[in-house]
Each structure stands twice: as structure tokens, then as C-alpha cells.
């Protein structure tokens, strides 16, 4: 798989997980109101919060990995070895 297609795939997956996170957040508000006002079970709220939290975590991971791949590809294109590019990414990543 080429770098460009990998970046596009990670962007797509990160975007889909971001939408899932937003939809789960809206569902959580709905289930919260339903549980408080209409005495519905709390399980829907808990599932929506859990789904949203996991989707947010995965989306961030995919987008951070996309940034790492793009950075390392740019460094390799300018003459760094893949190992040196990985070490440079870690230095910059751990500073922030």
C-alpha cells in the first residue's frame, strides 16, 4: 500500500469514527433526557457514552498515526533513513 493511499485510508477511518463519536454524543443526550424525564432504563445512556468515548479515542489514534506517517514520509523524502525519521518523530511527539 502506498503512502498516499495509507494516508487517505487513515483519514477516512478517522473521519468515520469522528462522526460516530458525534452521533453517540447526541444519542447520549437523548438517552439522558429519556432516563431522567420518562423513567427509561439508563443502559442506553451508558452504551452511548461508552461508544462515544471509544470512537473518540480511536479517531484520535488514527489521525495521529496519519500525521506520523506523513511526517516520516516527508523526512525520508528529504534524505533521512526510516529509523532516523522515526526517532525524530518521537522527539517531537514527546515534547508536546
N, CA, C and O of each residue as an XYZ file, in Angstrom:
384
protein
N       0.846     -1.171      0.000
C       0.000      0.000      0.000
C       0.892      1.235      0.000
O       1.823      1.327      0.800
N       0.618      2.171     -0.880
C       1.448      3.362     -0.964
C       1.139      4.320      0.187
O       0.121      4.202      0.869
N       2.041      5.259      0.377
C       1.877      6.230      1.465
C       0.622      7.056      1.270
O      -0.116      7.307      2.223
N       0.379      7.477      0.047
C      -0.796      8.319     -0.224
C      -2.096      7.572      0.076
O      -3.010      8.137      0.676
N      -2.181      6.313     -0.336
C      -3.404      5.554     -0.076
C      -3.542      5.234      1.413
O      -4.661      5.191      1.923
N      -2.438      5.011      2.116
C      -2.494      4.786      3.560
C      -2.995      6.029      4.273
O      -3.820      5.938      5.182
N      -2.496      7.196      3.861
C      -2.959      8.446      4.471
C      -4.444      8.659      4.212
O      -5.177      9.086      5.104
N      -4.891      8.362      2.992
C      -6.311      8.516      2.670
C      -7.166      7.551      3.482
O      -8.240      7.925      3.954
N      -6.708      6.328      3.648
C      -7.457      5.342      4.424
C      -7.558      5.756      5.886
O      -8.632      5.668      6.481
N      -6.454      6.206      6.470
C      -6.484      6.641      7.869
C      -7.363      7.862      8.045
O      -8.047      7.994      9.060
N      -7.352      8.763      7.062
C      -8.214      9.938      7.122
C      -9.687      9.527      7.060
O     -10.513     10.071      7.792
N     -10.015      8.576      6.197
C     -11.384      8.089      6.075
C     -11.848      7.415      7.365
O     -12.935      7.705      7.866
N     -11.027      6.521      7.898
C     -11.405      5.816      9.121
C     -11.531      6.798     10.287
O     -12.478      6.717     11.068
N     -10.580      7.720     10.403
C     -10.653      8.727     11.466
C     -11.891      9.596     11.346
O     -12.517      9.930     12.351
N     -12.247      9.964     10.122
C     -13.449     10.765      9.909
C     -14.719     10.011     10.249
O     -15.627     10.570     10.865
N     -14.795      8.751      9.855
C     -15.978      7.940     10.184
C     -16.113      7.750     11.695
O     -17.216      7.820     12.238
N     -15.010      7.513     12.355
C     -15.061      7.367     13.811
C     -15.413      8.693     14.488
O     -16.065      8.707     15.531
N     -14.980      9.801     13.893
C     -15.370     11.111     14.416
C     -16.868     11.333     14.311
O     -17.486     11.862     15.235
N     -17.457     10.929     13.188
C     -18.919     11.031     13.036
C     -19.629     10.121     14.021
O     -20.649     10.501     14.595
N     -19.100      8.930     14.219
C     -19.694      8.014     15.193
C     -19.656      8.628     16.587
O     -20.621      8.512     17.342
N     -18.564      9.269     16.927
C     -18.429      9.935     18.224
C     -19.490     11.023     18.379
O     -20.127     11.123     19.428
N     -19.684     11.840     17.336
C     -20.686     12.907     17.414
C     -22.103     12.345     17.528
O     -22.908     12.847     18.312
N     -22.409     11.311     16.753
C     -23.739     10.703     16.830
C     -23.976     10.058     18.194
O     -25.077     10.141     18.738
N     -22.956      9.422     18.741
C     -23.091      8.823     20.066
C     -23.293      9.892     21.137
O     -24.009      9.665     22.112
N     -22.670     11.048     20.962
C     -22.863     12.142     21.916
C     -24.296     12.653     21.883
O     -24.893     12.914     22.927
N     -24.846     12.794     20.679
C     -26.242     13.222     20.546
C     -27.169     12.165     21.146
O     -28.127     12.496     21.845
N     -26.880     10.899     20.872
C     -27.691      9.814     21.435
C     -27.605      9.807     22.955
O     -28.598      9.529     23.627
N     -26.431     10.110     23.505
C     -26.270     10.133     24.960
C     -27.158     11.205     25.581
O     -27.767     10.975     26.626
N     -27.236     12.369     24.951
C     -28.113     13.432     25.457
C     -29.566     12.973     25.409
O     -30.318     13.186     26.359
N     -29.958     12.348     24.312
C     -31.329     11.837     24.191
C     -31.625     10.815     25.282
O     -32.651     10.904     25.955
N     -30.728      9.840     25.460
C     -30.957      8.801     26.453
C     -30.920      9.358     27.876
O     -31.617      8.845     28.752
N     -30.125     10.392     28.121
C     -30.099     11.031     29.433
C     -31.447     11.675     29.738
O     -31.995     11.502     30.827
N     -31.976     12.418     28.770
C     -33.284     13.054     28.959
C     -34.372     11.996     29.119
O     -35.259     12.135     29.961
N     -34.304     10.939     28.310
C     -35.302      9.865     28.412
C     -35.240      9.179     29.771
O     -36.275      8.829     30.337
N     -34.039      8.985     30.293
C     -33.893      8.307     31.586
C     -34.385      9.179     32.729
O     -35.022      8.684     33.658
N     -34.094     10.472     32.668
C     -34.486     11.362     33.761
C     -35.972     11.711     33.684
O     -36.691     11.591     34.676
N     -36.423     12.136     32.522
C     -37.781     12.653     32.413
C     -38.838     11.564     32.242
O     -39.950     11.696     32.755
N     -38.505     10.494     31.530
C     -39.519      9.494     31.196
C     -39.265      8.135     31.846
O     -39.901      7.143     31.492
N     -38.339      8.097     32.791
C     -38.042      6.887     33.567
C     -37.706      5.688     32.675
O     -38.139      4.566     32.937
N     -36.939      5.940     31.634
C     -36.446      4.872     30.763
C     -35.182      4.281     31.392
O     -34.575      4.913     32.256
N     -34.782      3.089     30.974
C     -33.561      2.492     31.554
C     -32.304      3.309     31.205
O     -32.225      3.949     30.156
N     -31.346      3.265     32.104
C     -30.102      4.009     31.932
C     -29.117      3.302     31.010
O     -28.083      3.876     30.667
N     -29.403      2.100     30.609
C     -28.448      1.332     29.811
C     -28.158      1.997     28.462
O     -27.022      1.946     27.992
N     -29.146      2.609     27.839
C     -28.905      3.302     26.571
C     -27.920      4.445     26.729
O     -27.058      4.655     25.875
N     -28.050      5.183     27.825
C     -27.132      6.288     28.100
C     -25.712      5.772     28.300
O     -24.757      6.329     27.759
N     -25.584      4.712     29.075
C     -24.254      4.149     29.352
C     -23.614      3.633     28.065
O     -22.432      3.869     27.816
N     -24.402      2.927     27.248
C     -23.861      2.420     25.977
C     -23.454      3.568     25.053
O     -22.418      3.479     24.394
N     -24.234      4.629     24.991
C     -23.900      5.768     24.124
C     -22.623      6.460     24.600
O     -21.778      6.831     23.786
N     -22.481      6.633     25.910
C     -21.258      7.251     26.452
C     -20.046      6.369     26.156
O     -18.998      6.868     25.746
N     -20.187      5.070     26.362
C     -19.078      4.155     26.087
C     -18.699      4.129     24.619
O     -17.516      4.155     24.278
N     -19.698      4.078     23.749
C     -19.438      4.088     22.308
C     -18.755      5.380     21.888
O     -17.809      5.360     21.100
N     -19.230      6.498     22.409
C     -18.625      7.785     22.067
C     -17.187      7.902     22.539
O     -16.331      8.418     21.820
N     -16.924      7.425     23.738
C     -15.564      7.505     24.279
C     -14.596      6.648     23.469
O     -13.484      7.080     23.165
N     -15.014      5.444     23.122
C     -14.141      4.561     22.341
C     -13.947      5.096     20.926
O     -12.837      5.048     20.394
N     -15.020      5.608     20.307
C     -14.894      6.165     18.958
C     -13.974      7.382     18.950
O     -13.181      7.550     18.025
N     -14.073      8.232     19.974
C     -13.200      9.405     20.065
C     -11.744      8.972     20.215
O     -10.864      9.520     19.551
N     -11.487      8.005     21.070
C     -10.135      7.504     21.294
C      -9.547      6.921     20.012
O      -8.401      7.207     19.666
N     -10.332      6.101     19.306
C      -9.845      5.503     18.065
C      -9.642      6.550     16.965
O      -8.666      6.480     16.219
N     -10.555      7.515     16.861
C     -10.412      8.554     15.840
C      -9.129      9.347     16.056
O      -8.387      9.605     15.109
N      -8.870      9.732     17.299
C      -7.628     10.459     17.587
C      -6.407      9.612     17.239
O      -5.431     10.123     16.690
N      -6.461      8.339     17.554
C      -5.337      7.457     17.253
C      -5.068      7.349     15.762
O      -3.917      7.413     15.331
N      -6.133      7.185     14.967
C      -5.948      7.093     13.529
C      -5.408      8.399     12.952
O      -4.536      8.370     12.083
N      -5.910      9.541     13.418
C      -5.447     10.812     12.877
C      -4.023     11.138     13.322
O      -3.262     11.737     12.562
N      -3.653     10.749     14.550
C      -2.269     10.941     14.981
C      -1.327     10.030     14.200
O      -0.212     10.431     13.866
N      -1.763      8.820     13.910
C      -0.949      7.905     13.116
C      -0.802      8.422     11.688
O       0.257      8.275     11.078
N      -1.855      9.021     11.158
C      -1.781      9.625      9.828
C      -0.735     10.742      9.816
O       0.050     10.844      8.873
N      -0.719     11.572     10.846
C       0.271     12.649     10.931
C       1.684     12.079     11.019
O       2.611     12.613     10.410
N       1.850     10.993     11.778
C       3.175     10.369     11.897
C       3.653      9.822     10.562
O       4.812     10.011     10.195
N       2.778      9.149      9.836
C       3.162      8.582      8.543
C       3.539      9.690      7.565
O       4.529      9.569      6.843
N       2.756     10.769      7.537
C       3.056     11.882      6.641
C       4.395     12.522      7.003
O       5.191     12.840      6.119
N       4.646     12.711      8.305
C       5.897     13.311      8.748
C       7.088     12.441      8.372
O       8.085     12.935      7.846
N       6.981     11.143      8.642
C       8.097     10.248      8.340
C       8.332     10.129      6.836
O       9.479     10.031      6.400
N       7.276     10.136      6.044
C       7.443     10.077      4.585
C       8.145     11.328      4.075
O       8.987     11.254      3.180
N       7.796     12.480      4.650
C       8.454     13.729      4.247
C       9.932     13.719      4.644
O      10.786     14.178      3.886
N      10.229     13.190      5.843
C      11.616     13.131      6.298
C      12.436     12.169      5.440
O      13.583     12.467      5.109
N      11.864     11.020      5.077
C      12.570     10.059      4.224
C      12.800     10.669      2.844
O      13.844     10.434      2.234
N      11.842     11.446      2.344
C      11.994     12.088      1.031
C      13.108     13.129      1.038
O      13.704     13.405     -0.004
N      13.399     13.718      2.216
C      14.466     14.715      2.286
C      15.823     14.106      2.617
O      16.805     14.833      2.763
N      15.893     12.752      2.740
C      17.194     12.127      2.904
C      17.418     11.396      4.199
O      18.467     10.771      4.359
N      16.498     11.436      5.130
C      16.635     10.691      6.376
C      16.361      9.215      6.121
O      15.635      8.861      5.192
N      16.938      8.367      6.940
C      16.584      6.948      6.876
C      15.257      6.773      7.629
O      14.897      7.629      8.437
N      14.530      5.688      7.378
C      13.277      5.487      8.113
C      13.465      5.446      9.636
O      12.606      5.919     10.380
N      14.573      4.889     10.090
C      14.833      4.836     11.529
C      15.069      6.227     12.098
O      14.557      6.563     13.166
N      15.859      7.048     11.370
C      16.111      8.420     11.825
C      14.822      9.234     11.832
O      14.586     10.026     12.745
N      13.986      9.035     10.808
C      12.706      9.751     10.749
C      11.822      9.348     11.922
O      11.148     10.198     12.503
N      11.811      8.069     12.280
C      11.028      7.611     13.428
C      11.526      8.199     14.736
O      10.731      8.582     15.594
N      12.841      8.270     14.889
C      13.396      8.878     16.103
C      13.074     10.368     16.177
O      12.763     10.883     17.251
N      13.146     11.063     15.039
C      12.817     12.492     15.011
C      11.341     12.713     15.367
O      11.009     13.658     16.082
N      10.461     11.842     14.869
C       9.036     11.945     15.213
C       8.850     11.774     16.724
O       8.107     12.527     17.353
N       9.525     10.788     17.292
C       9.374     10.547     18.729
C       9.881     11.725     19.549
O       9.278     12.080     20.562
N      10.985     12.335     19.118
C      11.487     13.506     19.840
C      10.455     14.623     19.825
O      10.174     15.223     20.863
N       9.890     14.905     18.658
C       8.911     15.980     18.539
C       7.593     15.615     19.207
O       6.943     16.475     19.800
N       7.189     14.348     19.117
C       5.922     13.916     19.690
C       5.946     13.979     21.214
O       4.964     14.380     21.839
N       7.062     13.584     21.804
C       7.146     13.574     23.254
C       7.326     14.964     23.846
O       7.085     15.162     25.037
N       7.746     15.928     23.034
C       7.870     17.314     23.528
C       6.513     17.940     23.722
O       6.353     18.794     24.594
N       5.524     17.541     22.935
C       4.206     18.185     23.028
C       3.312     17.532     24.030
O       2.174     17.963     24.217
